[in-house]
Amino acid sequence: MRHHSEWQFYSLSRYRNVLMGLQILLIIIFHFAEDCRLYDVRYDGLVKFYDIFIHSSGVDLFLLLSGMGLYFSMKKGPDLKSFYKKRFQRLLIPYVIVAAPAWLWLDVIVQGQGPLAFFKDFFFISFFFEEKRWFWYIFMMALCYLIFPYIFSTAERAGDRISRHMRLALLCMMSTLALVMLELYHHDLYINISIALSRLPAFFAGVFVGKAVWEKHKVPLWKIFLLLILVVLAAGPLGLADKSIIGVYIAALLNFSLCLVFVWVLDILSEKRGFPLLAWRGINSILGWFGKYTLELYLVHVAVRRVMKTLGFYTYRLSCEGIMVIISVALAVLLSKLTGAIVGRQKKRLKNK
């Protein structure tokens, strides 16, 4: 029986797939809330509350959990070439499969803009200059992969708790300062890319969380609830949740602190018998299943959503939203299998050489 006055960072690793599954569902719900806001339909009550206080923070938690996973990968096998090959295969193969036909359909067939527009959109050039964000998360993950060795090295050189906190704080402050300077002196570029760069602190935090998990750190449970209370106060009475850069940070912290409490509850349920244990197994099975397909679900979901909206099947309607989710889940499983087959074939070719 665990001593539940302390919380173990290891639990984040134990329930990583569960948390990833939860976050992809939160992102899908956010896109529904966003559509309700954009089309001014049923934008009140829980929908409005969700849009303001949870918003797209699922992306931040994706990046945090990805940073944690990358830390483990680097500790287990520090070969940088193999690390990059594995990660970029996992990222770019499904991106090409989904984004190439999606951008061709939108740019060439629907909008008639020709191959140059497709080239700029597919390679994220228009992301910087035209605020085209359809698959922006893929660009963000590629950037995180590229800078990860430096962030990993920074975390590894932290010898104690104070040093870890100071290094993480410095990274986050530098990132925030860069964003503020960009907003002040190049506002158009800031508008285009802030959706990505404002998420860097979540990735930095994930790498340092990975270090805490690896080293089996613990934290008093009261600190987690204190964090939750402080974030709720900042997001609610102080009204910071809808304030640009700080709003992104507050929503991410609120989501993260709720995840910590959620994981603590899962730990307790896992030690019970009867219905609590059945509930634990159900949560693990359902959210864990979604967690296996998070990248594929993200890609397919944003693609299908855009196609349906372009064709007039607006996803603020519950019927269209339900159809979109069913199609997305089915295609995500197919995309995962296709990606696995391509990677497997590449491995066979390398062995036969």
Contacts in CASP RR format, 6 or more apart in sequence:
PFRMAT RR
TARGET T0000
AUTHOR 0000-0000-0000
METHOD contacts of the structure
MODEL  1
MRHHSEWQFYSLSRYRNVLMGLQILLIIIFHFAEDCRLYDVRYDGLVKFY
DIFIHSSGVDLFLLLSGMGLYFSMKKGPDLKSFYKKRFQRLLIPYVIVAA
PAWLWLDVIVQGQGPLAFFKDFFFISFFFEEKRWFWYIFMMALCYLIFPY
IFSTAERAGDRISRHMRLALLCMMSTLALVMLELYHHDLYINISIALSRL
PAFFAGVFVGKAVWEKHKVPLWKIFLLLILVVLAAGPLGLADKSIIGVYI
AALLNFSLCLVFVWVLDILSEKRGFPLLAWRGINSILGWFGKYTLELYLV
HVAVRRVMKTLGFYTYRLSCEGIMVIISVALAVLLSKLTGAIVGRQKKRL
KNK
1 271 0 8 1.000
2 8 0 8 1.000
2 267 0 8 1.000
2 271 0 8 1.000
4 221 0 8 1.000
4 264 0 8 1.000
4 267 0 8 1.000
4 268 0 8 1.000
5 220 0 8 1.000
5 221 0 8 1.000
6 218 0 8 1.000
6 219 0 8 1.000
6 220 0 8 1.000
6 221 0 8 1.000
7 218 0 8 1.000
7 219 0 8 1.000
7 220 0 8 1.000
7 221 0 8 1.000
7 224 0 8 1.000
7 260 0 8 1.000
7 264 0 8 1.000
8 216 0 8 1.000
8 217 0 8 1.000
8 218 0 8 1.000
8 267 0 8 1.000
9 209 0 8 1.000
9 210 0 8 1.000
9 212 0 8 1.000
9 213 0 8 1.000
9 216 0 8 1.000
9 217 0 8 1.000
9 218 0 8 1.000
9 219 0 8 1.000
10 213 0 8 1.000
10 216 0 8 1.000
11 263 0 8 1.000
11 264 0 8 1.000
11 266 0 8 1.000
11 267 0 8 1.000
12 19 0 8 1.000
12 65 0 8 1.000
12 68 0 8 1.000
12 209 0 8 1.000
12 210 0 8 1.000
12 213 0 8 1.000
12 263 0 8 1.000
13 68 0 8 1.000
13 72 0 8 1.000
13 210 0 8 1.000
13 213 0 8 1.000
14 263 0 8 1.000
15 263 0 8 1.000
15 266 0 8 1.000
15 284 0 8 1.000
16 65 0 8 1.000
16 68 0 8 1.000
16 69 0 8 1.000
17 287 0 8 1.000
17 288 0 8 1.000
17 291 0 8 1.000
17 292 0 8 1.000
18 266 0 8 1.000
18 283 0 8 1.000
18 284 0 8 1.000
18 287 0 8 1.000
18 288 0 8 1.000
18 291 0 8 1.000
19 61 0 8 1.000
19 65 0 8 1.000
19 259 0 8 1.000
19 262 0 8 1.000
19 263 0 8 1.000
19 287 0 8 1.000
20 62 0 8 1.000
20 65 0 8 1.000
20 288 0 8 1.000
20 290 0 8 1.000
20 291 0 8 1.000
20 294 0 8 1.000
21 287 0 8 1.000
21 288 0 8 1.000
21 289 0 8 1.000
21 290 0 8 1.000
21 291 0 8 1.000
21 294 0 8 1.000
22 259 0 8 1.000
22 262 0 8 1.000
22 287 0 8 1.000
22 290 0 8 1.000
23 58 0 8 1.000
23 59 0 8 1.000
23 61 0 8 1.000
23 62 0 8 1.000
23 65 0 8 1.000
23 255 0 8 1.000
23 294 0 8 1.000
24 62 0 8 1.000
24 290 0 8 1.000
24 291 0 8 1.000
24 293 0 8 1.000
24 294 0 8 1.000
24 297 0 8 1.000
24 298 0 8 1.000
24 301 0 8 1.000
25 287 0 8 1.000
25 290 0 8 1.000
26 54 0 8 1.000
26 57 0 8 1.000
26 58 0 8 1.000
26 255 0 8 1.000
27 56 0 8 1.000
27 58 0 8 1.000
27 59 0 8 1.000
27 298 0 8 1.000
27 301 0 8 1.000
28 297 0 8 1.000
28 301 0 8 1.000
28 325 0 8 1.000
28 328 0 8 1.000
29 50 0 8 1.000
29 54 0 8 1.000
30 50 0 8 1.000
30 51 0 8 1.000
30 54 0 8 1.000
30 55 0 8 1.000
30 56 0 8 1.000
30 58 0 8 1.000
31 301 0 8 1.000
31 302 0 8 1.000
31 305 0 8 1.000
31 315 0 8 1.000
32 47 0 8 1.000
32 315 0 8 1.000
32 316 0 8 1.000
32 321 0 8 1.000
33 43 0 8 1.000
33 47 0 8 1.000
33 48 0 8 1.000
33 50 0 8 1.000
33 51 0 8 1.000
34 51 0 8 1.000
35 41 0 8 1.000
35 309 0 8 1.000
35 314 0 8 1.000
35 315 0 8 1.000
35 316 0 8 1.000
36 42 0 8 1.000
36 43 0 8 1.000
36 47 0 8 1.000
36 51 0 8 1.000
36 316 0 8 1.000
37 43 0 8 1.000
37 47 0 8 1.000
37 48 0 8 1.000
37 51 0 8 1.000
38 316 0 8 1.000
39 314 0 8 1.000
39 316 0 8 1.000
41 316 0 8 1.000
42 316 0 8 1.000
43 51 0 8 1.000
52 241 0 8 1.000
52 242 0 8 1.000
53 235 0 8 1.000
53 236 0 8 1.000
53 241 0 8 1.000
53 251 0 8 1.000
53 254 0 8 1.000
54 251 0 8 1.000
54 254 0 8 1.000
54 255 0 8 1.000
55 241 0 8 1.000
55 247 0 8 1.000
55 248 0 8 1.000
55 251 0 8 1.000
56 251 0 8 1.000
57 248 0 8 1.000
57 251 0 8 1.000
57 252 0 8 1.000
57 254 0 8 1.000
57 255 0 8 1.000
58 252 0 8 1.000
58 255 0 8 1.000
59 137 0 8 1.000
59 199 0 8 1.000
59 202 0 8 1.000
60 199 0 8 1.000
60 202 0 8 1.000
60 248 0 8 1.000
60 251 0 8 1.000
60 252 0 8 1.000
60 255 0 8 1.000
60 256 0 8 1.000
61 202 0 8 1.000
61 252 0 8 1.000
61 255 0 8 1.000
61 256 0 8 1.000
61 259 0 8 1.000
62 137 0 8 1.000
62 294 0 8 1.000
62 298 0 8 1.000
63 140 0 8 1.000
63 141 0 8 1.000
63 144 0 8 1.000
63 199 0 8 1.000
63 202 0 8 1.000
63 203 0 8 1.000
63 206 0 8 1.000
64 202 0 8 1.000
64 203 0 8 1.000
64 205 0 8 1.000
64 206 0 8 1.000
64 209 0 8 1.000
64 252 0 8 1.000
64 256 0 8 1.000
65 206 0 8 1.000
66 141 0 8 1.000
66 144 0 8 1.000
66 203 0 8 1.000
66 206 0 8 1.000
67 144 0 8 1.000
67 148 0 8 1.000
67 203 0 8 1.000
67 206 0 8 1.000
67 207 0 8 1.000
67 209 0 8 1.000
67 210 0 8 1.000
68 206 0 8 1.000
68 207 0 8 1.000
68 209 0 8 1.000
68 210 0 8 1.000
68 213 0 8 1.000
69 210 0 8 1.000
70 87 0 8 1.000
70 144 0 8 1.000
70 145 0 8 1.000
70 148 0 8 1.000
70 152 0 8 1.000
70 207 0 8 1.000
71 152 0 8 1.000
71 155 0 8 1.000
71 206 0 8 1.000
71 207 0 8 1.000
71 210 0 8 1.000
71 211 0 8 1.000
71 213 0 8 1.000
71 214 0 8 1.000
72 210 0 8 1.000
72 213 0 8 1.000
72 214 0 8 1.000
73 83 0 8 1.000
73 86 0 8 1.000
73 87 0 8 1.000
74 83 0 8 1.000
74 148 0 8 1.000
74 149 0 8 1.000
74 152 0 8 1.000
75 214 0 8 1.000
77 83 0 8 1.000
80 149 0 8 1.000
84 145 0 8 1.000
87 145 0 8 1.000
88 142 0 8 1.000
88 145 0 8 1.000
89 343 0 8 1.000
89 346 0 8 1.000
90 295 0 8 1.000
90 339 0 8 1.000
90 343 0 8 1.000
91 138 0 8 1.000
91 141 0 8 1.000
91 142 0 8 1.000
91 145 0 8 1.000
91 295 0 8 1.000
92 138 0 8 1.000
92 142 0 8 1.000
93 339 0 8 1.000
93 342 0 8 1.000
93 343 0 8 1.000
94 295 0 8 1.000
94 296 0 8 1.000
94 299 0 8 1.000
94 335 0 8 1.000
94 336 0 8 1.000
94 339 0 8 1.000
95 135 0 8 1.000
95 138 0 8 1.000
95 299 0 8 1.000
97 335 0 8 1.000
97 338 0 8 1.000
97 339 0 8 1.000
98 135 0 8 1.000
98 299 0 8 1.000
98 300 0 8 1.000
98 303 0 8 1.000
98 335 0 8 1.000
99 122 0 8 1.000
99 134 0 8 1.000
99 135 0 8 1.000
99 138 0 8 1.000
99 299 0 8 1.000
99 303 0 8 1.000
100 122 0 8 1.000
102 134 0 8 1.000
102 135 0 8 1.000
102 303 0 8 1.000
102 306 0 8 1.000
102 307 0 8 1.000
103 118 0 8 1.000
103 121 0 8 1.000
103 122 0 8 1.000
103 134 0 8 1.000
104 118 0 8 1.000
105 307 0 8 1.000
106 121 0 8 1.000
106 134 0 8 1.000
106 306 0 8 1.000
106 310 0 8 1.000
107 113 0 8 1.000
107 114 0 8 1.000
107 117 0 8 1.000
107 118 0 8 1.000
107 121 0 8 1.000
108 114 0 8 1.000
108 115 0 8 1.000
108 117 0 8 1.000
108 118 0 8 1.000
110 310 0 8 1.000
111 117 0 8 1.000
117 126 0 8 1.000
119 125 0 8 1.000
120 126 0 8 1.000
120 130 0 8 1.000
121 132 0 8 1.000
121 134 0 8 1.000
124 136 0 8 1.000
124 139 0 8 1.000
126 132 0 8 1.000
127 133 0 8 1.000
127 136 0 8 1.000
127 139 0 8 1.000
127 192 0 8 1.000
127 193 0 8 1.000
128 189 0 8 1.000
128 192 0 8 1.000
128 193 0 8 1.000
129 192 0 8 1.000
130 192 0 8 1.000
131 191 0 8 1.000
131 192 0 8 1.000
133 195 0 8 1.000
134 302 0 8 1.000
134 303 0 8 1.000
134 306 0 8 1.000
135 299 0 8 1.000
135 302 0 8 1.000
136 195 0 8 1.000
136 196 0 8 1.000
137 196 0 8 1.000
137 298 0 8 1.000
138 299 0 8 1.000
139 196 0 8 1.000
140 196 0 8 1.000
140 199 0 8 1.000
143 196 0 8 1.000
144 200 0 8 1.000
144 203 0 8 1.000
148 207 0 8 1.000
151 171 0 8 1.000
151 203 0 8 1.000
151 204 0 8 1.000
151 207 0 8 1.000
152 207 0 8 1.000
154 167 0 8 1.000
154 171 0 8 1.000
155 164 0 8 1.000
155 167 0 8 1.000
155 168 0 8 1.000
155 207 0 8 1.000
155 208 0 8 1.000
155 210 0 8 1.000
155 211 0 8 1.000
156 211 0 8 1.000
157 163 0 8 1.000
157 167 0 8 1.000
158 164 0 8 1.000
158 166 0 8 1.000
158 167 0 8 1.000
158 208 0 8 1.000
158 211 0 8 1.000
164 208 0 8 1.000
164 211 0 8 1.000
164 212 0 8 1.000
167 208 0 8 1.000
168 204 0 8 1.000
168 205 0 8 1.000
168 208 0 8 1.000
171 201 0 8 1.000
171 204 0 8 1.000
172 200 0 8 1.000
172 201 0 8 1.000
172 204 0 8 1.000
172 205 0 8 1.000
175 197 0 8 1.000
175 200 0 8 1.000
175 201 0 8 1.000
175 204 0 8 1.000
176 201 0 8 1.000
176 245 0 8 1.000
178 197 0 8 1.000
179 190 0 8 1.000
179 194 0 8 1.000
179 197 0 8 1.000
179 198 0 8 1.000
179 245 0 8 1.000
180 245 0 8 1.000
182 189 0 8 1.000
182 190 0 8 1.000
182 193 0 8 1.000
182 194 0 8 1.000
182 197 0 8 1.000
183 190 0 8 1.000
183 194 0 8 1.000
183 245 0 8 1.000
194 245 0 8 1.000
198 245 0 8 1.000
198 248 0 8 1.000
198 249 0 8 1.000
199 248 0 8 1.000
199 252 0 8 1.000
201 249 0 8 1.000
201 252 0 8 1.000
202 252 0 8 1.000
205 256 0 8 1.000
221 264 0 8 1.000
224 257 0 8 1.000
224 260 0 8 1.000
224 261 0 8 1.000
224 264 0 8 1.000
225 261 0 8 1.000
227 253 0 8 1.000
227 257 0 8 1.000
227 260 0 8 1.000
228 254 0 8 1.000
228 257 0 8 1.000
228 258 0 8 1.000
228 260 0 8 1.000
228 261 0 8 1.000
231 250 0 8 1.000
231 253 0 8 1.000
231 254 0 8 1.000
231 257 0 8 1.000
232 254 0 8 1.000
234 240 0 8 1.000
234 241 0 8 1.000
234 250 0 8 1.000
235 241 0 8 1.000
235 247 0 8 1.000
235 250 0 8 1.000
235 251 0 8 1.000
235 254 0 8 1.000
240 246 0 8 1.000
240 247 0 8 1.000
240 250 0 8 1.000
241 247 0 8 1.000
241 250 0 8 1.000
241 251 0 8 1.000
241 254 0 8 1.000
243 250 0 8 1.000
266 280 0 8 1.000
266 283 0 8 1.000
266 284 0 8 1.000
268 276 0 8 1.000
269 276 0 8 1.000
269 277 0 8 1.000
269 279 0 8 1.000
269 280 0 8 1.000
269 283 0 8 1.000
270 277 0 8 1.000
270 280 0 8 1.000
272 280 0 8 1.000
290 297 0 8 1.000
292 336 0 8 1.000
293 329 0 8 1.000
293 332 0 8 1.000
293 333 0 8 1.000
293 336 0 8 1.000
296 331 0 8 1.000
296 332 0 8 1.000
296 333 0 8 1.000
296 335 0 8 1.000
296 336 0 8 1.000
296 339 0 8 1.000
297 328 0 8 1.000
297 329 0 8 1.000
297 332 0 8 1.000
299 332 0 8 1.000
299 335 0 8 1.000
300 327 0 8 1.000
300 328 0 8 1.000
300 331 0 8 1.000
300 332 0 8 1.000
300 335 0 8 1.000
301 324 0 8 1.000
301 325 0 8 1.000
301 328 0 8 1.000
301 332 0 8 1.000
304 324 0 8 1.000
304 327 0 8 1.000
304 328 0 8 1.000
304 331 0 8 1.000
305 315 0 8 1.000
305 324 0 8 1.000
305 328 0 8 1.000
308 314 0 8 1.000
308 315 0 8 1.000
308 320 0 8 1.000
308 323 0 8 1.000
308 324 0 8 1.000
309 315 0 8 1.000
313 320 0 8 1.000
313 323 0 8 1.000
313 324 0 8 1.000
314 320 0 8 1.000
315 321 0 8 1.000
315 324 0 8 1.000
END
